[in-house]
Structures are given as structure tokens and as C-alpha cells.
Amino acid sequence: MTPANRAPSSAAGSIFSPVYRLTTLGIIILMTIVAFEAMAVATALPTAARSLDGLGAYGWCFTGFLVASVIGMVSSGMYSDLRGPRTPTVFGLALFIGGLLLGSGAGQMWVLVLARVVQGLATGLLITAMYVVIGEVYSDAIRPRIFAALASAWVVPGLVGPIVAGWITQQLSWRWVFGGLAPFVAIGGLMMLPSLRQLRTQHAHGALANPRRIGYAVLSAAGIAAIANLGENLSAGSLVLAILGAALMIIGMRQLLPKGTIGFAAGVPAAVAYRGVLAGTFFGMESIVPLTLTQQHNFSPTMSGLPLMLSAVSWAIGSQIQGRLRHPNRSMLVASGLVLMACAGVGMALVATHTAAGWGAFLFWPLAGLGAGLALTTASVSLLEFTNDADRGSDSAALQLSDSSVSALCTAFSGALVAAAAHGRISYSTGMATVFLVLAVFGLLSIMRTGRLNSAAVPAGVRVSPGILAP
């Protein structure tokens, strides 16, 4: 497929122009599939966990998904740099269907968690491959528009997914939410075949396309899982395992993330770091939004999913706003997103403690979606501007790795407090409010470094991608 920076100038105005059309349709279909799964399954999970007597392991449905996605992302990025994104996309679709079918037949909570692990691996393969395609095909000027289109792909699933999933859960069974999605994934995969045939398959030489990175990904994933286990099972053995896990995670992440990520160094490291902070803040809170409403306010599965629907719409609106700005101030967009998420977190804490009515979630949580649309999309666009052709796959994997690893840690934190409440150690009000407030503060603490996302912040001659050595 013709790289975007060599595409005809006449095609630069629209993502649906002839040179882009098939790729755009394929990407939107893929994202729509992922969005439907995320919205529908998140709505059905509280009911599924209760029916399997597994509420104490509720957090693992999210943490297991995100931990497995770490391995999928690194594998997909490495293979995409070497051979192109076609194979990770095909394998990702197959695993996605397998995870849904496994979940639909789960008779015990550990099987449901395993199904989510398979889905996480699949999503990691798919999302990273998608980012490689975007960087490979679309010009710098048009990338904000394709990211805005991706956010818009969440609108229909966001509007329909929670309502349909809630109705199916109430009237039929939560199992149909998993199994009923599988045929649609298969149909979507078949619709993508024309665009998949056009993707690059030739050998490339990315500086970070090293098979050892998969080993480091496994170390990181194992470390995150060990830390998450401490929250679910407080004991001396779990504490030792968590300390060992933290060491493994640090070893793995040092090899997988760009140097300077922790310090928000300008260029690729800053984009990667902010993607992690933003995703961790948003998804760590979102993982307990439906549970907060069902547990604290006795909302039905359908009603508890409505805030997710509204946040998907507001996310699309935020992404469209950033996509239409001619000269976006990336620092301001990300800072605004963090503030909006923090406001949503404070509001949801009020809902969790009954200080605000349950319907307040319909007002508060969409603020987080708007913030995510403004900020997460901006971080993604920044990365593709700073990276280079050879390392696009690995850099995209690093972006998604930061997203998933921080999200896994934040959802593990959320799950730990839910588990503590389920075991009677604390009240649900205290646990849920603590999650919302702590994660809101976590996001706000990073605002001072948002200037590192502006191009002017990158000194001349300093590398902006981990694949380019500084002089």
C-alpha cells in the first residue's frame, strides 16, 4: 500500500478519498467490533460475576484482559515492523472470536477470566496493527481526522451496546452477550478482507523489531499480574510475590518503553507516558462505574450501562474537536482532558457515597469521555508525528503498552478495593469513592509536563523516537 507521505496531494483532504477508502473502511469496521465488545461485556460483567459467585475476582476480568494485551501489543508491533500488520490482524480476529465463545460457555469464574485474557491478547494484536496502518498509510495532516473517525466508531456501539447488552442480560442471559457477538466479529473480518490484502508484507528493519521484546513483554505482564494478585489476596506470600512482580515489571518496561518515558521527555517518550496516564485514569475509573450503580443504587444492568453509552458519545465529540483544529495546542488539549476526567472522578465519588443521586452518573461520567476524546487522541497523533517509518510498529506498541500496563495497574487497584469490600474489610462506598478520588488526583499530578507534547519542545538533534540515536 502506498505510504501516506507519498500519497497524491489531491487525496489529502478526505479519509474516504480513493487512495484511502478501503483502508479507512477496514479500520472503522475493526474499531467498531472492538467497541461493541468493550461496551457490551462491561455492561454484562457485574451480572456474570454474581452468577458465577465470583465478585471477589471481578477486577481480574479487566486486569487479565489488560495484562494479556501487553503481550499482544508487543508481539504485534514487532511483527508489523518485520513483516507488516496483516498477520497480527488476522490472528487477532481469530482469537477475538475464540475468547467470546469461551466466555459464553464459562461455568466458573476462572474460565470467564481466561476468556477475557484471550480477548486481551487479541485486542493487543489488533489495536497495534491498526496504529501501524494509520502511520503507514495516512499523511501527517490527515491523521487527526482518521483518529476522530475511530472515536466516532464508538458512537453506535456506545449508544446501542449497553442498552442491548443490558436487555439481553435481563431477558435472556449474560452468556448471549459474549456468544452473540462472535458471528458479527466473523462478518466484520470478512468485510475487511479487501483492505487486508493491500497491507504491506515485505521485510523491514526496525531498530526495535527484536524477538527478545516478547520475553520482556511476558516479564512485564507477569509482574503486573503479581501486583494485581496482592490486591485480590492479601497475605505474606502475595506480598513477596508482588515485590518480585514489581521488579520483573520494571525490568521488562525498561526494555519496552522509550528512554525518558517516566520523566515525560519531549517527543515519543512524552506521548507514550501521557497515553498511559490518561488511559489508566479513565479505564481505572470506568471499570467500576456500572458496578457502582448496580451495587450502590440498585440500578438494572441496562441503566447501569447508560453512563458508558453517554461517555462514548462525548468521547467522539472530544475527538472530533481535536481533529478539526488547524493548529492544535496539544499541551492545552491534554491538560483539559485531565481536568475533565478529574471532575468526573469527583462526581462519581459523590454518587458512590450517596452524596449525589445515582442519576448523577449520567451527568458526571460523560465529562470523562469528553476529556478522553480530547487528550487520548492528541497523545496518539503526537506519537505518529514524532516517530519514523522503521520503528512505527514498535513505537505504536510502546504507546499501547503504556496504555494497557498503566490501565492494568489502575484497574487492579480498583479491583482490589472492590474485593476488599466484597470480603467485608471496608464498605463499598469507601472503596469505590477512594478509587474515583485517587485516580482523579493521579491524572492531575501530570499536568505540568504537558508542554512536552508540543513539537517546539523537542530540541534540534535530539531523538524523538527510541529507534533514532541521539548524537
NULOVEX-500030 format. One record per atom (N, C-alpha, C): residue in one letter; x, y, z. Coordinates in steps of 0.02 Angstrom, whole numbers, plus 50000, padded with zeros to 5 digits. Example, Ala and Ser with C-alpha at 12.3 -4.5 7.8 and 13.67 -1.06 7.14 Angstrom:
! residues 2
a506604971650390;a506154977550390;a506604983550390;s506424988850354;s506844994750357;s506455000250394;
! end
This chain:
! residues 471
m500424994150000;m500005000050000;m500445006250000;t500225011249967;t500625017349961;t500645021150026;p501245022650052;p501285026450114;p500975033250105;a500715035850160;a500335042050156;a500765047850135;n501395048150157;n501795053950142;n501995054150069;r501805049050030;r501925049249959;r501265049049921;a500705049749957;a500055049649926;a499945055949887;p499535055849835;p499395061749796;p499095067149839;s499275073249826;s499035078849867;s498285079649862;s497995077649806;s497275078149798;s496895073749845;a497235068649871;a496915063849916;a496955065949989;a497335071350002;a497485073050071;a496905075950109;g496365077750075;g495825081250109;g495315076750142;s495265070350123;s494735066050149;s495005059050161;i494775056050217;i494975049250232;i494595044250188;f494085046650152;f493705042350107;f493855043550034;s494395047150020;s494605047949950;s494855041249924;p494885040249858;p495035033549831;p495665030349858;v496195034049871;v496815031049894;v496765028449966;y496285030950004;y496215029050074;y495595024750088;r495115024550042;r494435022350059;r494415015350090;l494715010350057;l494675003550082;l494995002850150;t495565006150159;t495905005750224;t495485009050278;t495185014750262;t494765018250311;t494175013850332;l493845010850284;l493265006550300;l493485000550343;g494044997550325;g494284991850363;g494444993650435;i494774999350445;i494955001550512;i494335003150553;i493855006550522;i493245008450558;i492855002150578;i492814997250533;i492474991050549;i492804987550609;l493474987250607;l493844984050660;l493724987550727;m493764994150727;m493664997850789;m492944997150815;t492464996950769;t491774996050789;t491674989350825;i491994984150799;i491964977550830;i492244977750901;v492844980850908;v493154981350974;v492714985351022;a492404990650996;a491984994951037;a491364991251061;f491034987551016;f490444983651036;f490624978851092;e491184975451084;e491384970651136;e491504974151203;a491854979751201;a492014983251263;a491384985651299;m490934988651261;m490324991451291;m489854985851316;a489754980851274;a489284975551292;a489544971351351;v490164969351349;v490434965051401;v490484968751467;a490694975151466;a490734978951528;a490054979451561;t489524979851521;t488844980251549;t488634973651580;a488824968151549;a488604961551572;a489034958651628;l489644961051637;l490104957851684;l489864957751757;p489574963251784;p489334962651853;p488844956951864;t488384956151817;t487894950651822;t488244943851815;a488714943451767;a489084937151756;a489474935251818;a489804940051849;a490204938551908;a489764936151966;r489194939251974;r488734937052027;r488484929952014;s488294928551952;s488004921951937;s488524916451945;l489154918051937;l489694913151946;l489994913352016;d489684917352060;d489914918152128;d490644920352129;g490804925252086;g491504927252079;g491604934752085;l491194938252124;l491264945452130;l491944947352160;g492214942952201;g492874944352230;g493424944452179;a493314941252122;a493814941152068;a493594945652010;y493124950052023;y492854954451970;y493404958451936;g493874961151975;g494404965151947;g494844961451897;w494894954851905;w495324950951860;w495034950651789;c494394951751782;c494104951851714;c494394957651674;f494564963051708;f494874968751675;f495634968251676;t495904966451734;t496634966151739;t496914960651694;g496594954751693;g496824949351649;g496804951351576;f496274954751557;f496214957251488;f496794961851471;l496944966651515;l497464971551501;l498164968551504;v498274964051551;v498924960851556;v499074956851493;a498584953051469;a498694949151407;a498794953751348;s498464959451348;s498534964051290;s499244966651285;v499604966951342;v500304969051340;v500714964551294;i500624957951302;i500984953151260;i500754953751187;g500104954551177;g499844955251109;g500114961451074;m500154966951110;m500394973151080;m501114972851059;v501544970251104;v502254969751088;v502364964951030;s502014959351030;s502084954450976;s501854957550909;s501294961050912;s501024964150851;s501494969550824;g501754973650869;g502214978950847;g502844976150817;m503124971050849;m503734968050823;m503624964850755;y503084960950749;y502944957650685;y502774962750631;s502424968050649;s502234973050600;s502844976650573;d503354977850615;d503974980950591;d504344976250544;l504294969650557;l504654964850517;l504294962950452;r503644961650457;r503284958750400;r502644962550381;g502464967550419;g501844971050405;g501284968950451;p500734972850453;p500204971850502;p499664966850483;r499714963550424;r499184959150402;r499084953150448;t499624949550462;t499574943450502;t499324944750573;p499584949850609;p499304951150676;p498554952650674;t498324955850621;t497614957450616;t497194951050609;v497414946550565;v497054940350554;v497044936050617;f497624935150649;f497654931150710;f497244934450766;g497274941050769;g496894944550820;g496144943350813;l495894943550752;l495184942350741;l494984935250762;a495404930350745;a495254923350762;a495244922450839;l495724925350873;l495744924750947;l495154928450979;f494974934050949;f494414937950975;f493774933650976;i493654930150921;i493064925850916;i493114920150967;g493714917150973;g493814911751021;g493684913851092;g493904919851111;g493794922351178;g493054923451193;l492684925951144;l491964926951154;l491604920351164;l491774915351124;l491454908751131;l491634905451197;l492254906151218;l492464903351282;l492084906651340;g492004913251337;g491644916851389;g490914914851392;s490614913651334;s489894911951333;s489764905251367;g490254900751367;g490154894251398;g490454893551467;a490694899051496;a491034898751561;a490564896151615;g490794891051652;g490404888351708;g490684890351775;q491304892951774;q491624895251835;q491964901951821;m492104905751873;m492374912451865;m493054912351831;w493464907251846;w494134907151817;w494104906151742;v493594902751717;v493514901851645;v493324908551613;l492904912351646;l492724918951620;l493334923551619;v493744923251670;v494354927251671;v494824925051614;l494874918451603;l495284915851549;l495034918451481;a494384918551473;a494094921151411;a494294928451401;r494284932251454;r494494939251449;r495234939851433;v495634935251458;v496354935251441;v496454934151366;v496084929351338;v496124928051266;v495904934151227;q495374937351249;q495134943451215;q495654949051221;g495994949451278;g496504954551286;g497084953551238;l497304947351231;l497844945851184;l497634947751113;a497014946151096;a496764947751029;a496734955351018;t496484958951068;t496424966151061;t497104969451054;g497604966851091;g498284969551085;g498554968751015;l498434962950985;l498654961750916;l498314966650868;l497664967450877;l497264971450830;l497414978850835;i497434981550896;i497504988750904;i498184991150879;t498714987650897;t499374989750874;t499434989350799;a499184984050769;a499194983450696;a498814989250664;m498264991250694;m497874996750668;m498275003250669;y498645004450723;y499055010550727;y499605010550675;v499905004750663;v500415004250611;v500135006050543;v499545003550529;v499225005050465;v499095012550459;i498845015650512;i498715022850510;i499355026750496;g499895024950531;g500525028450520;g500815027250451;e500675021350423;e500955019450359;e500575022450300;v499935023350308;v499505025050252;v499325032450249;y499195035450306;y498915042250306;y499455047550316;s499355053250284;s499825058850290;s499765062050359;d500275065950378;d500275069250443;d499655073650451;a499465077150397;a498915081950402;a498245078550413;i498185072450388;i497525069150390;i497445064350449;r497985062950485;r497935058150540;r497455060250594;p497425066650614;p496925068450664;p496215066650642;r496085066750576;r495405065250552;r495255057750557;i495755053550543;i495625046350548;i495545044450622;f495915047750667;f495825046350738;f495135048750761;a494905054350734;a494235056650750;a493715051650725;a493835048850666;a493375043750639;a493375037550683;l493955035650710;l493985029950755;l493575031250817;a493625037250844;a493225038950903;a492485038750886;s492305040950826;s491605040850805;s491345033650798;a491815029050784;a491615021950778;a491355019250844;w491485022850899;w491235020750965;w490525023250977;v490285027750935;v489635030850950;v489075025850946;v489015022350889;v488465017450882;v488525011850934;p489125008750943;p489175003850997;p489025006851066;g489225013151075;g489095016351139;g488355017651151;l487995019251097;l487275020451103;l486885013951109;v487085008951070;v486705002851065;v486964997351112;g487634996951119;g487934991351156;g487674990451227;p487724995651270;p487494994751339;p486754993051345;i486344996351302;i485624995151306;i485454987951284;v485734985951227;v485604979251202;v485884974051250;a486504975151273;a486814970351319;a486424969851384;g486184975551409;g485794975551470;g485134971751461;w484804972951404;w484174969551390;w484284962051383;i484804960151346;i484944952951337;i485114949751405;t485504953251446;t485674950551512;t485064949451555;q484604954251553;q484004953751594;q483504948551567;q483394948651501;q482874944551472;q483104937551452;l483724936751433;l483984930251411;l484524927851460;s485134929751447;s485694927851490;s486304931951470;w486734933251519;w487364936751503;w487784932751454;r487684926151451;r488074922051405;r487944923951332;w487344926151317;w487184928151249;w487554934551229;v487744938451278;v488124944551262;v488804942651232;f489114937451261;f489754935051234;f489654931351168;g489254926051170;g489174921851111;g488834925351054;g488374930051069;g488024933451015;g488454938150975;l489014940351004;l489464944850968;l489904941150918;a490044934750930;a490524931050889;a490354931050815;p489724929750794;p489574929950722;p489704936750690;f489574942150727;f489684948750700;f490424950250690;v490844947650735;v491564948450727;v491784944750663;a491514938750653;a491694934950593;a491484938650529;i490884941450530;i490644945250472;i491084951450460;g491254954950515;g491694960750508;g492374958950480;g492644953250502;g493284950950475;g493244949650400;l492704946550378;l492624945250306;l492564951850267;m492234956850296;m492174963250262;m492844966850256;m493304965150301;m493964968350299;m494444965150250;l494284959350223;l494744955750180;l495034960050123;p494624964050087;p494914967950032;p495464972750055;s495354975950113;s495874980550136;s496474976850165;l496364970950195;l496934967050221;l497404964850166;r497124963250108;r497544960850053;r498034966250029;q497874972550043;q498304977950019;q498864979850068;l498844977050129;l499334979150179;l500024976450163;r500534980150186;r501234978350173;r501404971550203;t501774967650166;t502024961250192;t502774960450182;q503104965450152;q503824964650139;q504224965450203;h504834962950202;h505274963250260;h505504970450271;a505504972550334;a505764979150352;a506264978150409;h506644983350425;h507164982750476;h507074988150529;g506594987250572;g506504991950628;g507034990650681;a507284996050711;a507814995350760;a507574991350821;l506924991450834;l506664988150893;l506294981650877;a506334979350815;a505994973150796;a506414967250817;n506444966050882;n506874960950912;n506444955850948;p506504949350930;p506074944250963;p506134944051038;r506704946451065;r506774946351138;r506264950951172;r505984955551135;r505484960051164;r504864956251187;i504714950651155;i504144946651178;i504284943851248;g504904941751259;g505094939451326;g505014944851378;y505224950951361;y505154956551407;y504414958051419;a504014957151366;a503294958251374;a502994953251423;v503214946951419;v502974941851465;v503174943551536;l503804945851545;l504034947951612;l503584953551639;s503454958551597;s503044964151619;s502344961851637;a502054957651595;a501374955251608;a501344951151672;a501844946851682;a501864942851744;a501934947251805;g502344952551799;g502434957151854;g501794960851872;i501434963251821;i500804966751833;i500294962051865;a500274955851842;a499814950951870;a499974949551943;a500614949151960;a500814947852029;a500614953652074;i500684959752049;i500484965652088;i499724965652098;a499364964052043;a498634963852048;a498404958552097;n498754952952100;n498564947552145;n498594949652218;l499044954352234;l499094956652303;l498444959952325;g498144963652279;g497504966952296;g496944961952306;e496964956452270;e496424951552275;e496534946752333;n497174945852353;n497324940752403;n497874943352450;l497674946752502;l498144949652549;l498434944252594;s499084942852585;s499434937952627;s500184939252621;a500564936152665;a501284937052663;a501574934452598;g501314928652575;g501554925852512;g501394930352453;s500804933252453;s500614937752398;s501044944052399;l501224946352459;l501654952352464;l502344951052433;v502624945252450;v503274943352421;v503224942852345;l502684939752322;l502584938852250;l502494945652216;a502154950252249;a502054956952220;a502714960752215;i503134960052266;i503794963452264;i504204960652206;l504204954052198;l504554950952142;l504244953252077;g503584953652075;g503234955852015;g503414962951996;a503484967252045;a503674974252031;a504364974551999;a504824970352024;a505494970151995;a505474967651923;l505074962451911;l505014959851842;l504704965051796;m504204968451820;m503874973551779;m504364979151761;i504764981351808;i505244986751795;i505754984451744;i506004978151751;i506494975551703;i506194975451633;g505584972851628;g505274972451563;g505124979151532;m504844983651572;m504644990251545;m505254994351524;r505804993651558;r506414997351539;r506644995551469;q506494989451448;q506694987251382;q506164988751329;l505554989751350;l505004990351302;l504784997551290;l504885001851339;l504675008751332;l505255013251315;p505145018751280;p505685023251261;p506035026051323;k506675027151317;k507055030251371;k506775037251383;g506645038751446;g506375045351462;g505625045451472;t505305039651465;t504565039351471;t504345041551541;i504675039051593;i504465040651661;i504525048151674;g505035051351644;g505125058451653;g504755062751603;f504335059751561;f503955063351510;f504425067351464;a504975064251442;a505435067651397;a505085069451332;a505265075051303;a504925077551243;a504975072651185;g504455072351144;g504445067951087;g504055061551101;v504285055951074;v503955049551083;v503855047751157;p504375048751201;p504265046851271;p503675050451304;a503595056951289;a503035060651319;a502365057951294;a502325056651229;a501695053951201;a501525047251233;v502035043051241;v501925036451272;v501715037151345;a502055041551381;a501905042551453;a501205045051463;y501005050051423;y500335052851432;y499795047951412;r499925043851362;r499435038751344;r499295034251404;g499825032451441;g499735028251499;g499355031651555;v499535037851570;v499195041451624;v498465042451608;l498315044451547;l497625045851527;l497205039451527;a497475034151497;a497105027951494;a497005024951564;g497525025151605;g497465022451672;g496935026151713;t496935032751708;t496445036651744;t495735035051721;f495635034951655;f494965033851628;f494715026751641;f495095021851620;f494855014951623;f494855012151694;g495315014651736;g495295012551806;g494645014651840;m494405020551823;m493755022751850;m493175019451814;e493205018951748;e492635016251710;e492495008951729;s493005005251749;s492904998151764;s492404997051821;i492295002151863;i491825001151919;i491215005751913;v491135009351858;v490545013651850;v489905009551850;p489835004351807;p489215000351810;p489114996951878;l489654994451907;l489604991151973;l489384996052027;t489615002152023;t489405007252071;t488655008252070;l488375008352010;l487655009552004;l487245003452023;t487484997452005;t487104991452023;t487164990052098;q487754991052126;q487874989252196;q487604994552244;q487715000952227;q487555006352273;q486845009152264;h486595008652203;h485945011752189;h485435006852159;n485615000452157;n485154995152133;n484884996452063;f485314999452020;f485115000451951;f485114993651915;s484684993151864;s484674987151823;s485294986951779;p485474981151750;p486044980951703;p485974985851646;t485374986851621;t485274991551566;t485434998651588;m485155000751645;m485255007651669;m485985008851689;s486295003751717;s486995004651740;s487475005451681;g487265003151622;g487695003851563;g487605010451527;l487085014251544;l486945020551508;l487505025751514;p487825026551573;p488385031351575;p488945029651527;l489065023151515;l489565021251466;l489355023351396;m488715022851382;m488455025051318;m488565032551309;l488405036351359;l488475043651354;l489215045651349;s489645042051384;s490365043751380;s490655042151312;a490385036951279;a490625035451211;a490445041051163;v489855043851172;v489645049551129;v490085055651143;s490185057151207;s490595063051224;s491325062051203;w491565055751206;w492245054251182;w492295055951108;a491805053951069;a491815055350997;a491795062850985;i491405066451024;i491375073651016;i492045076851031;g492375074751085;g493035077451101;g493535075951047;s493515069951020;s493985068050967;s493865072050903;q493225073350888;q493055077350829;q493305084550837;i493265087050898;i493505093950911;i494245094450897;q494645089650924;q495365089950913;q495535088750840;g495125084750805;g495275083250735;g495145089150688;r494735093850710;r494565099550667;r494975105750681;l495395105550732;l495815111250746;l496385111750697;r496485117650667;r497015118550617;r497705118550649;h497775121850705;h498425122250739;h498315120650813;p498225114150828;p498045112250897;p498615113550946;n498425115951005;n498885116551060;n498845110051100;r499305105451087;r499245098851117;r499295099051192;s499715103451218;s499775104051290;s499105105851321;m498745110651291;m498105112751318;m497575107351312;l497575103651256;l497085098351246;l497165092851298;v497775090751311;v497895085351359;v497735087751430;a497945093951447;a497795096651513;a497045097151524;s496685099451473;s495955099951479;s495645093051490;g495905088051454;g495645081351462;g495745078751532;l496325080051561;l496465077751629;l496005081051680;v495875087451670;v495435091151716;v494725088451712;l494485087151652;l493805084551643;l493735077651675;m494245073351667;m494225066751699;m494215067351775;a494605072051801;a494615073051873;a493935075251899;c493615079751863;c492935081951882;c492445076151882;a492505071851831;a492075065951828;a492205061351887;g492835060551906;g493005056251962;g492715058852027;v492755065352039;v492465068252100;v491705067152100;g491395068352042;g490675067352038;g490465060152052;m490835055352024;m490675048352035;m490795046252108;a491285049452141;a491395048052212;a490785050152252;l490485055852232;l489875058052266;l489305053152255;v489265050352195;v488755045352180;v488865039052222;a489505036852227;a489665030752263;a489505031252337;t489545037352365;t489425038252437;t488705040552451;h488285040452399;h487585042652406;h487515050052421;t488065053852416;t488015061052423;t487645064152364;a487735061052306;a487355062952246;a486925056952226;a486375058452193;a485925053052171;a486255048952116;g485995042852106;g486285038452056;g486265041351986;w485725045151971;w485685048051904;w486225053251891;g486575055351943;g487135060051934;g487685057151890;a487725050451889;a488225047251846;a488115048851772;f487475050051753;f487325051851684;f487585058751666;l487715062851717;l487995069551705;l488755069551714;f488995065851764;f489705066051780;f490135062051732;w489945055751718;w490395051451680;w490505053751608;p490025056851574;p490165059451506;p490725064651505;l490845068051561;l491415072751564;l492065069051553;a492125063051581;a492725059051572;a492805056951499;g492255055251466;g492285053551396;g492515059351353;l492255065351368;l492465071351331;l493215072551340;g493445071951402;g494155072851415;g494585067751380;a494365061451379;a494735056251344;a494765057651269;g494215059851241;g494205061451170;g494695066851151;l494745071951193;l495215077351181;l495935075151190;a496065071551244;a496755070351266;a497065063951239;l496715058351243;l496995052051220;l497135052251145;t496685055051107;t496785055651035;t497375060151020;t497455065551058;t498015070051048;t498685066551060;a498725062351112;a499335058651126;a499505053951068;s498995050851039;s499105046150984;s499355049750922;v499055055450906;v499275059350848;v499985061750858;s500155063750919;s500835066050934;s501345060650921;l501205054550942;l501685049150932;l501825048050858;l501315047850817;l501425046550746;l501785052350711;e501745058250740;e502135063850713;e502875063150731;f503005060750791;f503695060450816;f504085054350792;t503735048850775;t504075042650759;t504345042650687;n504645037050666;n504915036450599;n504655030050566;d504775029250501;d504495023650464;d504735016850491;a505385016350507;a505655009850526;a505385007350593;d505245011950639;d505065009950707;d504335011350723;r503935012550672;r503235014250684;r502865008750723;g503005002450705;g502674996950739;g502864996650812;s503504997050827;s503744996550896;s503535002650937;d503545008450906;d503325014450942;d502575014050956;s502185011650907;s501465010850918;s501345005750973;a501745000450974;a501674995451026;a501844998451094;a502355002751096;a502525006051159;a501955010451184;l501635013951138;l501065018051156;l500505013851186;q500335008351153;q499805003951177;q500015000251240;l500664998651245;l500924995351305;l500854999851366;s501025006151358;s500935010851412;s500205011351431;d499775011751380;d499045011951391;d498815006051433;s498994999951410;s498744993951443;s499064992651510;s499714993851516;s500044992251579;s499804996851635;v499755003351621;v499525007951673;v498775006651687;s498395005251634;s497695003651644;s497614997351686;a498044992351674;a498014986151713;a498154987451787;l498654991651800;l498814993251869;l498244997051902;c497945001651865;c497405005751893;c496775001551903;t496614997151855;t496034992751865;t496164987551919;a496804985651927;a496974981151983;a496844984652049;f497024991052052;f496894994952112;f496134995352125;s495754996552072;s495024996752079;s494754990052102;g494994984652069;g494774977952087;g494954976052158;a495534978352181;a495744976752250;a495264979752301;l495054985952289;l494594989152336;l493894986052332;v493694984052271;v493054980452265;v493084973752302;a493644970252294;a493724963852329;a493724964752404;a494054970152428;a494064971552500;a493364972752525;a492964976252485;a492264977452505;a491864970952503;a491974966752452;a491614960452447;a491764955852505;h492374956352533;h492574952252590;h492414955452657;g492094961352655;g491884964552716;g492404968652752;r492994969852720;r493524973552754;r493374981052756;i493054983552703;i492854990552700;i492154990752670;s491834996452672;s491174997052641;s491264998352566;y490744996652528;y490774997952457;y490825005552443;s490485009452483;s490515016752474;s491235019252480;t491575017052533;t492265019152544;t492725016852488;g492665010452470;g493105007752418;g493015011252351;m492405012052330;m492275015052264;m492455022452262;a492275026052315;a492455033152318;a493215034052317;t493575029752353;t494305030152353;t494585029152284;v494325024352247;v494555023152178;v494475029552136;f493885032452136;f493755038252095;f494195044252114;l494285045352178;l494665051252200;l495415050352189;v495675044452205;v496395043252197;v496595043652123;l496195040752079;l496355040952008;l496275047951979;a495805051752005;a495745058751983;a496375062652000;v496625061752060;v497245065152081;v497835062652040;f497865056252027;f498405053251987;f498465056751919;g497895057951887;g497905061351823;g498125068651828;l497885072051878;l498035079151886;l498775080451899;l499105075751932;l499815076751950;l500275077251889;s500045075051831;s500485075051772;s500385081251727;i499935085751746;i499775091351702;i500375095751687;m500835096451734;m501385101251725;m501845099351667;r501835093051644;r502285091051591;r501955090851522;t501355093451515;t501005092851451;t501355096651395;g501745101751412;g502105105451360;g502595101151321;r502775095351347;r503245090851312;r502935087651250;l502285088551240;l501955085751181;l501965090351121;n502155096651131;n502195101351076;n502845100351037;s502805100850972;s503405099750930;s503965104450948;a503805110550968;a504325115350985;a504725113351046;a504465108651086;a504805106451146;a505365101551132;v505405099051070;v505925094151053;v506535097851027;p507095097751064;p507695101251043;p507965098450977;a508255102750937;a508545100550873;a509095095450886;g509095090050848;g509605084950853;g509485079650905;v508975080450946;v508815075450997;v508305070650969;r508405064250983;r507955059350954;r507255060150981;v506765058850939;v506075058850960;v505785051850958;s506145047150932;s505925040150931;s506465035850962;p506275030551000;p506785026251030;p507205022650978;g507015022850914;g507405019650863;g507935024050832;i507945030550853;i508425035350825;i508905037350880;l509545036250870;l510035037650921;l510195045050924;a510235047750983;a510425054750991;a511165055550975;p511365061450950;p512075062450935;p512475063050999;
! end
